[in-house]
Amino acid sequence: MLKIAKKYNVSFAPIKLSKNLKKQLPAWCHLGAPPKTYNKQRDTCLQNNHKAQKIKHLIKISKKISPNNNETTNDNKKHYPRRNCACKYCIKDRMKGCENPHKCATIAKEILNKINPKLNTKMKPKKDGLSLTHNRKEKNQQAHERRRGEIIFDPTITT
């Protein structure tokens, strides 16, 4: 895909992306990832056993080791950063064929942290100052519902 884009002089250069679109970008060969972000041997398990194809998959995998998931309940054991952790997430991952679920979650988190701010889901997009005010949005809504009156164009550049 990248070779074809280069051949036809096409590039992906959005001004501002929504969080949902950022999550749908491919996890591998990500445009916002600096060189040496990926390691073929290290990332094989994420691709094959965890079936991580998009950024949203890496986010889901990395959340398994977050402090919010470390609460102990009756049916769930606390996660420990080791190969044989007995928490429900690690057990599920080992059943899929992963030898070290904690390591995979750590790698997923590292990849996400290396993505540049413009395409990183953790970063809020900068305000462009082009959005309509609340009153103008309300007037647009009323004009649309009544099917009469002027509708002001909303120049917000999130695409």
C-alpha positions as CSV (number, residue, x, y, z in Angstrom):
1,M,0.0,0.0,0.0
2,L,2.8,2.4,0.9
3,K,4.6,1.6,-2.4
4,I,1.5,2.4,-4.4
5,A,1.0,5.7,-2.5
6,K,4.6,6.7,-3.2
7,K,4.2,5.7,-6.9
8,Y,1.2,8.0,-7.4
9,N,2.5,10.7,-5.1
10,V,-0.3,10.3,-2.5
11,S,0.1,10.9,1.2
12,F,-2.1,10.8,4.3
13,A,-1.8,14.2,5.9
14,P,-5.0,15.0,7.8
15,I,-5.2,18.3,9.6
16,K,-7.0,16.9,12.6
17,L,-8.4,13.4,13.3
18,S,-11.2,12.4,15.7
19,K,-10.3,10.0,18.5
20,N,-12.4,7.3,16.8
21,L,-10.5,7.6,13.5
22,K,-7.2,7.5,15.3
23,K,-8.2,4.2,16.9
24,Q,-9.0,2.7,13.4
25,L,-5.5,3.4,12.0
26,P,-3.4,0.3,11.4
27,A,-1.2,-0.8,14.4
28,W,1.7,-1.9,12.2
29,C,3.6,0.5,10.0
30,H,1.8,3.3,11.6
31,L,2.4,6.7,10.0
32,G,2.9,8.4,13.4
33,A,5.4,5.8,14.7
34,P,9.1,6.9,14.7
35,P,11.8,4.6,13.3
36,K,12.7,1.5,15.4
37,T,9.2,1.4,17.0
38,Y,8.6,-2.1,15.8
39,N,10.6,-5.3,16.3
40,K,9.6,-8.3,14.2
41,Q,10.4,-10.9,16.9
42,R,8.9,-9.0,19.7
43,D,5.7,-8.0,17.9
44,T,4.9,-11.5,16.4
45,C,2.8,-12.6,19.4
46,L,0.7,-9.4,19.3
47,Q,0.0,-9.9,15.6
48,N,-0.6,-13.7,15.6
49,N,-1.9,-14.7,19.0
50,H,-3.6,-11.4,20.1
51,K,-4.8,-10.6,16.5
52,A,-3.8,-6.9,17.0
53,Q,-4.4,-5.1,13.7
54,K,-5.6,-1.6,14.7
55,I,-4.6,0.9,17.3
56,K,-7.8,0.1,19.2
57,H,-6.6,-3.5,19.6
58,L,-3.3,-2.3,21.1
59,I,-5.2,0.0,23.5
60,K,-7.3,-3.0,24.7
61,I,-4.2,-5.2,25.2
62,S,-2.3,-2.5,27.0
63,K,-5.2,-1.7,29.4
64,K,-4.9,-5.2,30.8
65,I,-2.0,-4.1,32.9
66,S,-3.3,-0.7,33.9
67,P,-3.8,0.0,37.6
68,N,-7.6,0.1,37.2
69,N,-7.6,-3.6,36.4
70,N,-5.5,-4.5,39.5
71,E,-8.4,-4.5,41.9
72,T,-9.0,-7.9,43.5
73,T,-12.6,-9.3,43.4
74,N,-14.0,-12.7,44.3
75,D,-13.9,-14.0,40.7
76,N,-10.8,-12.1,39.6
77,K,-7.2,-12.3,40.9
78,K,-5.0,-9.3,40.9
79,H,-2.6,-8.9,38.0
80,Y,1.1,-9.4,38.7
81,P,3.9,-8.4,36.2
82,R,5.2,-11.8,35.6
83,R,5.0,-14.6,33.0
84,N,2.6,-16.8,35.0
85,C,0.2,-14.2,36.3
86,A,-3.2,-15.8,37.3
87,C,-5.5,-12.9,36.5
88,K,-8.4,-13.6,34.2
89,Y,-6.9,-11.5,31.3
90,C,-3.6,-13.3,31.4
91,I,-5.2,-16.7,31.6
92,K,-7.4,-15.9,28.5
93,D,-4.3,-14.7,26.6
94,R,-2.3,-17.8,27.5
95,M,-5.2,-19.9,26.2
96,K,-4.8,-18.1,22.8
97,G,-1.2,-19.1,22.7
98,C,0.6,-16.2,24.3
99,E,3.6,-17.3,26.5
100,N,3.9,-14.0,28.4
101,P,0.8,-11.8,28.3
102,H,2.3,-9.1,30.6
103,K,5.2,-8.6,28.2
104,C,2.8,-8.3,25.2
105,A,0.7,-5.7,27.1
106,T,3.9,-3.8,28.0
107,I,5.0,-3.9,24.3
108,A,1.6,-2.7,23.1
109,K,1.8,0.2,25.6
110,E,5.3,1.1,24.4
111,I,4.2,1.3,20.8
112,L,1.2,3.5,21.7
113,N,3.5,5.8,23.7
114,K,5.9,6.3,20.8
115,I,3.2,7.4,18.3
116,N,3.5,11.1,17.6
117,P,1.1,13.5,19.3
118,K,-0.9,14.4,16.2
119,L,-2.0,10.7,15.7
120,N,-1.9,9.6,19.4
121,T,-5.3,8.8,20.9
122,K,-4.2,10.1,24.3
123,M,-3.6,13.6,23.0
124,K,-6.5,15.9,22.7
125,P,-6.5,17.8,19.4
126,K,-5.6,21.5,19.6
127,K,-8.5,23.9,19.4
128,D,-8.6,25.4,15.9
129,G,-10.8,28.4,16.9
130,L,-13.0,27.7,13.9
131,S,-16.0,26.0,15.6
132,L,-19.3,27.7,15.7
133,T,-20.5,29.1,19.0
134,H,-23.3,27.3,21.0
135,N,-25.9,29.9,19.9
136,R,-25.0,29.6,16.2
137,K,-25.2,25.8,16.4
138,E,-28.6,26.1,18.0
139,K,-29.8,28.5,15.3
140,N,-28.5,26.1,12.7
141,Q,-30.5,23.3,14.3
142,Q,-33.7,25.3,14.4
143,A,-33.3,26.4,10.8
144,H,-32.7,22.8,9.8
145,E,-35.8,21.6,11.7
146,R,-38.1,24.4,10.4
147,R,-36.6,24.0,6.9
148,R,-36.3,27.8,6.6
149,G,-33.7,30.4,7.5
150,E,-30.0,30.5,7.0
151,I,-27.7,27.7,8.0
152,I,-24.2,28.8,8.8
153,F,-21.4,26.6,7.6
154,D,-19.4,24.9,10.4
155,P,-15.7,25.2,9.5
156,T,-14.5,22.8,12.2
157,I,-11.6,20.8,10.6
158,T,-11.8,17.5,12.5
159,T,-12.3,15.0,9.7
